[in-house]
Amino acid sequence: MKELQMLAPDSRRTLIDQLRPPVGYRLDAAVGTTFTLDLTAALVPPLAFASFAVRSTTDPVSVLEAVRSCADRVDVFAQEGSVRAPSRYTALTAFLEPMLHEVRAPAGGLFHPKLWLLRFTADDEQDAYRLVVLSRNLTEDHAWDVSLTLDASRGTRAAARNRPLSALIRSLPDRTRQAVPEHRRARIDQLGEDVRYLEWESPEGVTELAFHVFGVANERASPDFNGYRHLVVSPFLNDAGLGQLTAGTKSATVVSRASSLDTLATETVQGLGGTYVVSTVAGLDDGDAAEDDKPAALLNDLHAKLVVVERGQQAHLFLGSANATDAALNRNVEILVQLTGGKKFFGVGTMLDPGSPFLGMLEQYDTIGGAIPDPDAEAIWQLENALRVLASRRWIVSVGRGHGSYSLRFETRDGATVPANMTAQVEPLAHPGKARAVDDGRTSHGAVEGVSLIEVSPFLRLRLTDDGGREAACVVRAELIGDPEGRLDEVLASQINTPEKFLRFLALLLGLGQAHPLAMMGLSDAATASSGGIAPAPQVFEIVVRALARSPESIDDLDRLVRRLLATESGAANLPEGFASFWEVVTASRSQLTSEAT
């Protein structure tokens, strides 16, 4: 796969397609970066990486196994203070904990790159690599975006053009608020080392490929934006940023949001060759009406970021995370990929000539510029900045053990900073309604008693409100002190709460990389009602025997769940009849195989 896409506003489907392993391969390691992150959207990549076939399923057992099985191979880095809470808390969030890392903002800027670097492995095959560079955050937002997908294999010689990308990847563990565990740090460092040797499959028409990273030590980004014709697509922009990108040309066309174009200086607007916004019907959903008969939504927001420069007989296309602002180009951590080729492939004309698909999305927007920035937008920006500062404190959740339950005490070890015109609250994400005020100078902010094991979580929700009633909120992953042993196993057992769900989980876990028939038959509510709720014993036997022979470690994985379920009468009831006796034979065989191997 090697393609450049203008993405319609369907983030879930597009991302799953881009991250799906090649046929015959499975995920070995993945690193993702994003500015904003939704905890709900963070479930999407594991679905793409999962070994079973139905990756867009909403079946909770399939989602659970996808996240659980991928968490140890995936690391996602996001700007602290920009992690969003799900609309409804689910215990499944616990399996996201080890893979999420909050990044400190660089001085005067933001952590803003958006990419996925993936390594896939297969039996008796060379490892495969993929880079996906996006302008889209890992969120549920609906907007027009652009992405580049590049596949690669590892060569024998390091390539100088890969050095900036390698440096960005290897810098990630040192940017986090909490220390990245050593085994994860080592895997990320190895991925960064692999990048130096990658040989990329270029998209059609590309004669040269280059990476430009901003805000990485010892890497000075110096993309050449000089040319005689420019196209700039960016939702956010300012005079200084456009000046750097267009280098004084009078033939620059700009596509942005109306609010951004209006606030440019009048002289900046007068120096442009044309200004456009996304058409109000560009993202019209032409599908059937929803079940509730609501009208189709207009999905016409813009999040794509790209610059096209024509110079000589060639066109240079820059795409990635950077907006057309001086902050993006001088203070943020960003990435741009440069594709060079003939103008017929990447020139401004291919985007803006009459009849081009991209021009068909746009409508001309006439503005004189010079508008005063929206005071509400300025106030929200100040709220978000203050929220990032508050999120950067050292947040602690201490777990206490009571009679059959737990207590959670949440605090900061270095104090909290709240501007005078704002108030702040903090609450455990799993316990909405238990918010406590955050006061300057105090370290302890509140506690919750009577918490069940599956509700123990390091995630806290912070909320800031200014004196005008505007709000901003985020989630932080606090340091969890006194984390009870076996917490994730208990979460897993709580979700596998019927024999049918257990068998689905068994099929997914032991299915050896494919959707086994057991996962598809006899397990829906209607089917299990007619079959007594138990899948045919020969099929269960077949899956387990295959796993013993080909993937014995998966037996150990399942054994923890079985033992957790057998520990209580209610849990044992969620196992199929006779399974406990059968499992004793399986684990005995597993022990014998292990002893023979040693």
C-alpha positions as CSV (number, residue, x, y, z in Angstrom):
1,M,0.0,0.0,0.0
2,K,1.3,3.4,-0.9
3,E,-1.2,6.1,-1.4
4,L,-2.1,9.7,-0.8
5,Q,-5.8,10.3,0.2
6,M,-8.1,13.1,0.8
7,L,-10.2,11.7,3.6
8,A,-13.9,12.1,3.9
9,P,-15.2,12.5,7.5
10,D,-15.4,8.8,8.4
11,S,-12.5,8.5,10.9
12,R,-13.3,5.0,12.2
13,R,-13.5,3.2,8.8
14,T,-10.6,5.0,7.2
15,L,-8.2,4.4,10.1
16,I,-9.0,0.7,10.4
17,D,-8.3,0.3,6.7
18,Q,-5.0,2.2,6.9
19,L,-3.7,0.2,9.9
20,R,-4.9,-3.3,8.9
21,P,-1.9,-5.7,8.7
22,P,-1.0,-7.1,5.3
23,V,-2.5,-10.5,4.4
24,G,-0.6,-13.2,6.3
25,Y,1.0,-10.7,8.7
26,R,0.3,-9.7,12.3
27,L,1.2,-6.7,14.3
28,D,4.6,-6.8,16.1
29,A,4.9,-3.2,17.3
30,A,3.2,0.1,16.8
31,V,3.8,3.7,17.8
32,G,1.2,6.4,17.3
33,T,1.3,10.2,18.0
34,T,-1.5,12.6,18.2
35,F,-2.3,16.1,19.6
36,T,-5.8,15.4,20.8
37,L,-6.9,11.9,21.8
38,D,-10.4,10.5,22.6
39,L,-10.3,7.5,24.9
40,T,-13.2,6.1,22.8
41,A,-11.3,6.6,19.5
42,A,-8.2,4.9,21.1
43,L,-10.1,1.6,20.8
44,V,-10.1,1.8,17.0
45,P,-6.4,1.0,16.3
46,P,-6.5,-2.3,18.3
47,L,-9.5,-3.3,16.2
48,A,-7.4,-2.8,13.1
49,F,-4.5,-4.7,14.5
50,A,-6.6,-7.6,15.9
51,S,-6.0,-11.0,14.3
52,F,-9.6,-11.9,13.8
53,A,-11.4,-11.0,10.6
54,V,-14.2,-8.7,11.7
55,R,-12.3,-5.6,12.6
56,S,-15.1,-3.1,12.5
57,T,-17.3,-5.1,14.9
58,T,-19.1,-3.6,17.8
59,D,-19.3,-6.9,19.6
60,P,-18.0,-6.1,23.1
61,V,-16.1,-9.4,23.4
62,S,-14.3,-8.8,20.1
63,V,-13.4,-5.2,21.1
64,L,-12.3,-6.5,24.5
65,E,-9.9,-9.1,23.1
66,A,-8.6,-6.7,20.4
67,V,-7.6,-4.1,23.0
68,R,-6.4,-6.6,25.5
69,S,-4.2,-8.5,23.0
70,C,-2.7,-5.4,21.4
71,A,-2.0,-3.2,24.5
72,D,1.5,-4.7,25.1
73,R,2.6,-4.0,21.5
74,V,1.1,-0.5,21.0
75,D,2.3,2.9,22.4
76,V,0.3,6.1,21.8
77,F,1.7,9.5,22.7
78,A,-0.6,12.5,23.1
79,Q,-0.3,16.1,24.3
80,E,-1.1,16.2,28.1
81,G,-4.2,18.2,28.7
82,S,-5.7,17.2,25.4
83,V,-7.0,13.7,26.3
84,R,-10.8,13.6,26.1
85,A,-13.1,11.6,28.3
86,P,-15.5,9.1,26.7
87,S,-19.2,9.9,26.9
88,R,-19.6,6.9,29.2
89,Y,-17.0,5.2,31.2
90,T,-16.4,1.5,30.6
91,A,-14.1,-0.9,32.4
92,L,-12.6,-1.6,29.0
93,T,-10.7,1.6,29.5
94,A,-8.4,-0.2,31.9
95,F,-6.7,-2.0,29.1
96,L,-5.8,1.3,27.5
97,E,-3.7,2.4,30.5
98,P,-0.3,0.8,29.6
99,M,-0.4,2.0,26.0
100,L,-1.2,5.7,26.6
101,H,1.5,8.2,27.3
102,E,1.0,11.9,27.9
103,V,3.6,14.2,26.5
104,R,4.9,17.5,28.0
105,A,4.4,20.5,25.8
106,P,7.6,22.0,24.4
107,A,8.4,25.6,25.6
108,G,5.9,28.0,24.0
109,G,4.5,25.3,21.8
110,L,2.5,22.0,21.5
111,F,3.2,18.4,20.8
112,H,1.3,18.1,17.5
113,P,2.5,15.3,15.2
114,K,0.0,12.8,13.9
115,L,1.4,9.5,12.6
116,W,1.5,5.7,13.0
117,L,4.6,3.7,12.5
118,L,4.0,0.0,12.4
119,R,6.0,-3.2,12.2
120,F,4.3,-6.4,11.0
121,T,5.7,-9.9,11.2
122,A,4.9,-13.2,9.6
123,D,6.2,-16.7,9.7
124,D,9.1,-17.2,7.4
125,E,8.8,-13.8,5.9
126,Q,10.7,-10.5,6.2
127,D,9.2,-8.0,8.6
128,A,7.0,-5.4,6.9
129,Y,6.7,-1.7,7.9
130,R,4.1,1.0,7.4
131,L,4.1,4.7,8.0
132,V,0.7,6.5,8.1
133,V,1.0,10.3,8.3
134,L,-2.2,12.2,9.0
135,S,-3.6,15.6,9.6
136,R,-6.3,14.0,11.8
137,N,-6.1,13.5,15.5
138,L,-7.1,10.2,17.2
139,T,-10.6,11.5,17.9
140,E,-14.2,11.0,16.8
141,D,-14.3,14.4,15.1
142,H,-15.7,14.5,11.6
143,A,-13.7,16.7,9.2
144,W,-12.0,16.5,5.8
145,D,-8.4,15.4,6.2
146,V,-5.5,14.2,4.2
147,S,-3.2,11.2,4.8
148,L,-0.2,9.5,3.3
149,T,0.4,5.7,3.7
150,L,3.8,4.4,2.9
151,D,4.9,0.7,3.1
152,A,8.5,-0.3,3.4
153,S,11.0,-3.1,4.0
154,R,14.2,-3.0,5.9
155,G,17.3,-2.6,3.8
156,T,21.0,-3.1,4.7
157,R,22.2,0.5,4.5
158,A,21.0,3.5,6.5
159,A,19.4,6.3,4.4
160,A,20.1,9.9,5.4
161,R,16.5,10.9,4.4
162,N,15.1,8.7,7.2
163,R,17.1,10.3,10.0
164,P,14.6,13.0,11.0
165,L,11.8,10.5,11.3
166,S,14.0,8.1,13.3
167,A,15.0,11.0,15.6
168,L,11.3,11.9,16.2
169,I,10.4,8.3,17.1
170,R,13.4,7.8,19.4
171,S,12.7,11.1,21.2
172,L,9.2,10.1,22.3
173,P,9.9,8.2,25.6
174,D,11.9,11.2,26.9
175,R,8.9,13.6,26.3
176,T,6.4,11.9,28.7
177,R,5.3,13.1,32.1
178,Q,5.5,9.5,33.5
179,A,8.4,7.3,32.8
180,V,7.9,4.8,29.9
181,P,8.6,1.3,31.1
182,E,11.9,0.0,30.0
183,H,10.6,-2.8,27.8
184,R,8.4,-0.3,25.9
185,R,11.3,2.2,25.6
186,A,13.5,-0.5,24.2
187,R,10.9,-1.5,21.6
188,I,10.3,2.1,20.5
189,D,14.1,2.7,20.3
190,Q,14.4,-0.4,18.1
191,L,11.6,0.9,15.8
192,G,13.4,4.2,15.5
193,E,16.6,2.3,14.6
194,D,14.7,0.2,12.0
195,V,13.5,3.5,10.4
196,R,17.0,4.5,9.4
197,Y,17.2,1.4,7.1
198,L,13.7,1.5,5.6
199,E,13.3,1.4,1.8
200,W,10.0,3.1,1.0
201,E,7.6,2.2,-1.8
202,S,6.8,5.6,-3.3
203,P,3.4,6.6,-4.6
204,E,3.0,6.9,-8.3
205,G,4.7,9.8,-9.8
206,V,7.0,10.5,-6.8
207,T,10.6,11.0,-7.7
208,E,11.9,12.1,-4.3
209,L,10.7,11.6,-0.7
210,A,11.8,13.6,2.3
211,F,10.9,13.9,6.0
212,H,10.9,17.2,7.9
213,V,10.4,17.2,11.7
214,F,10.1,20.3,13.9
215,G,10.9,20.6,17.5
216,V,13.3,17.6,17.8
217,A,16.7,18.1,19.3
218,N,19.6,18.1,16.8
219,E,17.2,18.0,13.8
220,R,16.8,21.4,12.1
221,A,13.8,21.3,9.8
222,S,14.5,23.3,6.6
223,P,11.8,22.6,4.0
224,D,12.2,24.8,0.9
225,F,8.9,26.5,0.2
226,N,10.2,28.8,-2.5
227,G,8.4,28.7,-5.8
228,Y,6.3,30.7,-8.2
229,R,2.9,29.1,-7.5
230,H,1.5,27.9,-4.1
231,L,-1.5,26.2,-2.7
232,V,-1.9,26.2,1.1
233,V,-4.6,24.1,2.8
234,S,-4.8,24.7,6.5
235,P,-7.7,25.1,9.0
236,F,-5.7,27.5,11.2
237,L,-3.4,30.1,9.8
238,N,-1.9,33.5,10.6
239,D,0.1,36.2,8.8
240,A,3.5,35.1,10.0
241,G,2.8,31.4,9.1
242,L,1.6,32.2,5.6
243,G,4.6,34.5,5.1
244,Q,7.0,31.6,5.8
245,L,5.1,29.2,3.5
246,T,4.4,31.5,0.5
247,A,7.7,33.4,0.5
248,G,6.1,36.6,-0.9
249,T,4.6,35.0,-4.0
250,K,1.5,36.8,-5.4
251,S,-0.1,33.6,-6.8
252,A,-0.8,31.7,-3.5
253,T,-4.2,30.2,-3.2
254,V,-5.4,29.5,0.4
255,V,-8.1,27.0,1.6
256,S,-9.0,27.4,5.2
257,R,-11.9,28.1,7.5
258,A,-13.8,31.4,7.2
259,S,-13.0,32.5,10.7
260,S,-9.2,32.0,10.0
261,L,-9.3,33.9,6.7
262,D,-11.3,36.8,8.2
263,T,-8.6,37.5,10.9
264,L,-5.7,37.7,8.4
265,A,-4.3,41.2,8.0
266,T,-5.9,43.1,5.0
267,E,-2.5,43.4,3.3
268,T,-2.0,39.6,3.6
269,V,-5.4,38.9,2.0
270,Q,-4.6,41.4,-0.8
271,G,-1.4,39.5,-1.6
272,L,-3.2,36.2,-2.1
273,G,-4.3,34.8,-5.5
274,G,-7.5,33.4,-4.1
275,T,-9.3,32.2,-0.9
276,Y,-11.6,29.2,-0.5
277,V,-13.5,27.3,2.1
278,V,-15.0,23.8,2.0
279,S,-18.4,23.9,0.4
280,T,-21.4,23.6,2.7
281,V,-22.5,20.4,0.8
282,A,-19.0,18.9,0.3
283,G,-19.6,16.3,3.1
284,L,-23.3,15.8,2.7
285,D,-24.2,12.3,3.8
286,D,-26.1,10.8,0.9
287,G,-27.0,7.6,2.7
288,D,-30.3,6.6,4.1
289,A,-31.8,8.6,6.9
290,A,-31.0,7.4,10.4
291,E,-33.4,5.2,12.3
292,D,-34.5,8.2,14.3
293,D,-35.4,10.0,11.1
294,K,-33.0,12.9,11.8
295,P,-31.8,14.7,8.6
296,A,-28.5,13.7,7.1
297,A,-25.6,15.6,8.6
298,L,-23.4,18.1,6.8
299,L,-19.8,17.1,7.3
300,N,-18.0,20.0,5.9
301,D,-15.3,21.0,8.4
302,L,-11.7,21.1,7.3
303,H,-8.7,19.6,9.1
304,A,-6.5,18.8,6.2
305,K,-3.0,20.4,6.1
306,L,-0.9,20.5,3.0
307,V,1.2,22.9,0.9
308,V,1.9,22.5,-2.8
309,V,4.8,24.5,-4.3
310,E,5.6,24.6,-8.0
311,R,9.3,25.3,-8.7
312,G,10.8,24.7,-12.1
313,Q,9.1,21.8,-13.8
314,Q,8.4,20.0,-10.6
315,A,5.8,20.2,-7.8
316,H,6.6,19.7,-4.2
317,L,3.8,18.5,-1.9
318,F,4.2,18.9,1.8
319,L,1.6,17.2,4.0
320,G,1.4,16.3,7.7
321,S,0.4,17.9,11.0
322,A,1.6,21.5,10.6
323,N,-0.9,24.3,10.3
324,A,0.1,27.5,8.4
325,T,1.1,29.3,11.6
326,D,4.4,30.5,13.0
327,A,3.8,28.4,16.1
328,A,3.6,25.2,14.0
329,L,6.8,26.1,12.0
330,N,8.9,27.4,14.9
331,R,7.7,26.2,18.3
332,N,5.6,23.0,18.0
333,V,6.7,19.4,17.5
334,E,5.4,18.6,14.0
335,I,6.0,16.4,11.0
336,L,5.8,17.1,7.3
337,V,6.4,14.6,4.5
338,Q,7.6,16.1,1.2
339,L,6.7,14.4,-2.1
340,T,8.4,15.6,-5.2
341,G,7.2,14.8,-8.8
342,G,5.9,16.2,-12.0
343,K,3.3,18.9,-12.0
344,K,0.8,16.6,-13.6
345,F,0.8,14.5,-10.4
346,F,1.1,17.0,-7.6
347,G,0.9,20.5,-9.2
348,V,-1.5,23.2,-8.1
349,G,-3.4,22.6,-11.3
350,T,-4.3,19.0,-10.4
351,M,-6.0,20.4,-7.3
352,L,-7.6,23.6,-8.6
353,D,-8.2,23.3,-12.4
354,P,-11.9,23.2,-13.4
355,G,-13.2,19.7,-13.1
356,S,-10.8,18.5,-10.4
357,P,-12.4,16.6,-7.5
358,F,-10.7,18.8,-4.9
359,L,-12.0,22.1,-6.5
360,G,-15.5,20.5,-6.5
361,M,-15.3,20.4,-2.7
362,L,-14.6,24.1,-2.4
363,E,-16.4,27.4,-2.8
364,Q,-14.8,30.8,-3.2
365,Y,-14.8,32.9,-0.1
366,D,-14.3,36.6,-0.4
367,T,-12.9,38.4,2.6
368,I,-11.1,41.7,3.2
369,G,-9.5,40.4,6.4
370,G,-8.7,42.5,9.4
371,A,-11.5,41.1,11.6
372,I,-11.1,41.2,15.3
373,P,-10.6,37.7,16.7
374,D,-13.7,36.2,18.4
375,P,-13.4,37.0,22.1
376,D,-15.0,33.6,22.9
377,A,-12.3,31.8,20.9
378,E,-9.6,33.8,22.7
379,A,-11.2,32.9,26.1
380,I,-11.4,29.2,25.2
381,W,-7.7,29.3,24.1
382,Q,-6.8,30.7,27.5
383,L,-8.9,27.9,29.2
384,E,-7.2,25.2,27.2
385,N,-3.7,26.6,28.0
386,A,-4.6,26.7,31.7
387,L,-5.9,23.2,31.5
388,R,-2.6,21.9,30.0
389,V,-0.7,23.5,32.9
390,L,-3.1,21.9,35.4
391,A,-2.7,18.5,33.7
392,S,1.0,18.8,33.8
393,R,1.0,18.6,37.6
394,R,2.1,15.3,39.2
395,W,-1.3,13.7,39.9
396,I,-1.5,10.7,42.2
397,V,-4.3,8.2,42.9
398,S,-3.6,6.2,46.0
399,V,-5.6,3.0,46.5
400,G,-6.6,1.9,50.0
401,R,-8.1,-1.5,51.0
402,G,-11.3,-1.6,53.1
403,H,-13.8,-4.4,54.0
404,G,-14.5,-5.9,50.7
405,S,-13.9,-2.7,48.7
406,Y,-11.3,0.0,48.0
407,S,-10.9,3.7,48.5
408,L,-9.3,6.2,46.1
409,R,-7.5,9.3,47.2
410,F,-6.6,11.8,44.5
411,E,-4.0,14.5,45.0
412,T,-1.1,16.4,43.5
413,R,2.4,16.2,44.8
414,D,3.6,19.5,43.4
415,G,0.5,21.7,43.9
416,A,-2.1,22.9,41.4
417,T,-2.1,26.1,39.5
418,V,-5.5,27.7,38.7
419,P,-5.8,31.3,37.3
420,A,-7.7,33.8,39.4
421,N,-10.6,34.0,36.9
422,M,-11.1,30.3,36.8
423,T,-12.3,27.4,39.1
424,A,-11.2,23.8,38.8
425,Q,-12.6,20.5,39.7
426,V,-11.2,16.9,39.7
427,E,-13.0,13.6,39.9
428,P,-12.2,9.9,39.2
429,L,-13.3,9.1,35.6
430,A,-15.1,6.0,36.8
431,H,-17.1,8.0,39.4
432,P,-18.8,11.0,37.8
433,G,-20.5,13.1,40.3
434,K,-17.7,12.8,42.8
435,A,-16.0,16.0,41.7
436,R,-13.9,18.0,44.3
437,A,-12.6,21.6,44.0
438,V,-9.0,22.1,43.2
439,D,-7.5,24.9,45.2
440,D,-4.1,26.5,44.8
441,G,-1.6,25.4,47.4
442,R,-3.4,22.2,48.4
443,T,-2.1,18.8,47.5
444,S,-5.0,16.6,48.6
445,H,-8.2,17.1,46.7
446,G,-10.6,14.3,47.6
447,A,-11.4,10.7,48.1
448,V,-14.0,8.1,47.1
449,E,-14.9,5.2,49.3
450,G,-16.6,1.8,48.6
451,V,-15.0,1.3,45.2
452,S,-15.1,-2.1,43.6
453,L,-11.9,-3.7,42.2
454,I,-12.9,-3.1,38.5
455,E,-13.6,0.6,39.3
456,V,-10.0,1.2,40.5
457,S,-8.5,3.4,37.8
458,P,-5.7,6.0,37.4
459,F,-7.8,8.1,35.1
460,L,-9.0,11.5,36.5
461,R,-11.2,14.1,34.8
462,L,-10.1,17.7,35.2
463,R,-12.5,20.5,34.5
464,L,-11.8,24.3,34.3
465,T,-14.6,26.9,34.2
466,D,-13.9,30.6,33.7
467,D,-15.9,33.6,35.1
468,G,-17.9,33.7,31.8
469,G,-19.2,30.2,32.3
470,R,-17.0,28.6,29.5
471,E,-15.6,25.1,30.3
472,A,-12.7,23.0,29.2
473,A,-12.1,19.4,30.4
474,C,-9.5,16.7,29.9
475,V,-8.4,13.3,31.3
476,V,-5.1,12.7,33.0
477,R,-3.6,9.3,33.8
478,A,-2.4,9.7,37.3
479,E,0.3,7.6,39.0
480,L,-1.6,4.7,40.6
481,I,-0.1,3.9,44.0
482,G,-1.2,0.6,45.6
483,D,-2.6,-0.9,42.4
484,P,-4.3,-4.1,43.5
485,E,-2.8,-7.3,42.1
486,G,-4.9,-9.0,39.4
487,R,-7.0,-5.9,38.7
488,L,-7.0,-6.3,34.9
489,D,-7.8,-10.0,35.2
490,E,-10.8,-9.0,37.3
491,V,-11.9,-6.5,34.7
492,L,-11.6,-9.2,32.1
493,A,-13.7,-11.6,34.1
494,S,-16.3,-9.0,34.8
495,Q,-16.9,-8.6,31.0
496,I,-17.0,-12.3,30.3
497,N,-20.2,-12.8,32.2
498,T,-22.0,-15.5,30.3
499,P,-20.9,-18.9,28.9
500,E,-21.6,-17.6,25.4
501,K,-19.3,-14.7,25.9
502,F,-16.6,-17.0,27.3
503,L,-16.7,-19.2,24.2
504,R,-16.5,-16.2,21.9
505,F,-13.5,-15.0,23.9
506,L,-11.9,-18.5,23.7
507,A,-12.4,-18.6,20.0
508,L,-10.8,-15.1,19.5
509,L,-7.9,-15.8,21.9
510,L,-7.1,-19.3,20.6
511,G,-8.2,-18.8,17.0
512,L,-4.5,-18.5,15.9
513,G,-5.0,-15.4,13.8
514,Q,-8.2,-16.2,12.0
515,A,-11.9,-15.9,12.7
516,H,-12.6,-19.5,13.8
517,P,-16.1,-20.9,13.0
518,L,-16.8,-21.1,16.7
519,A,-16.7,-17.3,16.9
520,M,-19.4,-17.1,14.3
521,M,-21.9,-19.9,15.1
522,G,-24.2,-20.8,17.9
523,L,-23.2,-17.8,20.0
524,S,-25.9,-15.1,19.4
525,D,-28.7,-14.9,21.8
526,A,-31.1,-16.4,19.4
527,A,-28.8,-19.3,18.5
528,T,-27.8,-20.2,22.0
529,A,-31.4,-20.3,23.1
530,S,-32.0,-23.1,20.7
531,S,-28.7,-24.9,21.3
532,G,-28.8,-24.8,25.0
533,G,-26.1,-22.1,25.1
534,I,-23.2,-24.5,24.6
535,A,-21.1,-24.7,21.4
536,P,-20.4,-28.2,20.1
537,A,-17.7,-29.8,22.3
538,P,-15.6,-31.1,19.3
539,Q,-15.1,-27.5,18.1
540,V,-13.9,-26.4,21.5
541,F,-11.6,-29.4,21.7
542,E,-10.2,-28.6,18.2
543,I,-9.4,-25.0,19.0
544,V,-7.6,-25.9,22.3
545,V,-5.6,-28.8,20.8
546,R,-4.4,-26.5,17.9
547,A,-3.4,-23.9,20.5
548,L,-1.5,-26.4,22.5
549,A,0.5,-27.4,19.5
550,R,1.0,-24.0,17.8
551,S,0.5,-21.3,20.4
552,P,0.9,-22.8,23.9
553,E,1.4,-19.4,25.5
554,S,-2.2,-18.5,24.7
555,I,-3.3,-21.4,27.0
556,D,-1.5,-19.6,29.8
557,D,-3.3,-16.4,28.9
558,L,-6.7,-18.1,29.0
559,D,-5.8,-20.0,32.2
560,R,-5.7,-16.8,34.2
561,L,-9.2,-15.9,33.2
562,V,-10.5,-19.5,33.9
563,R,-9.0,-19.4,37.4
564,R,-10.4,-16.0,38.1
565,L,-13.9,-17.2,37.1
566,L,-13.5,-20.4,39.1
567,A,-12.6,-18.4,42.2
568,T,-16.3,-17.4,42.8
569,E,-19.5,-19.3,42.4
570,S,-21.0,-16.6,40.1
571,G,-17.8,-16.6,38.0
572,A,-17.9,-20.4,37.6
573,A,-21.4,-20.2,36.3
574,N,-20.1,-18.3,33.3
575,L,-18.1,-21.3,32.1
576,P,-19.8,-23.9,29.9
577,E,-21.0,-27.0,31.7
578,G,-18.1,-29.5,32.2
579,F,-15.4,-27.0,31.1
580,A,-13.6,-26.9,34.5
581,S,-12.9,-30.6,34.3
582,F,-11.8,-30.4,30.7
583,W,-9.5,-27.5,31.5
584,E,-7.7,-29.5,34.2
585,V,-6.7,-31.9,31.5
586,V,-5.6,-29.1,29.2
587,T,-3.4,-27.4,31.8
588,A,-1.9,-30.7,32.8
589,S,-1.0,-31.3,29.2
590,R,0.5,-27.8,28.9
591,S,2.7,-28.4,32.0
592,Q,3.9,-31.7,30.6
593,L,4.8,-30.0,27.3
594,T,6.7,-27.3,29.1
595,S,8.7,-29.8,31.2
596,E,9.5,-31.8,28.1
597,A,10.7,-28.7,26.3
598,T,13.1,-27.9,29.1
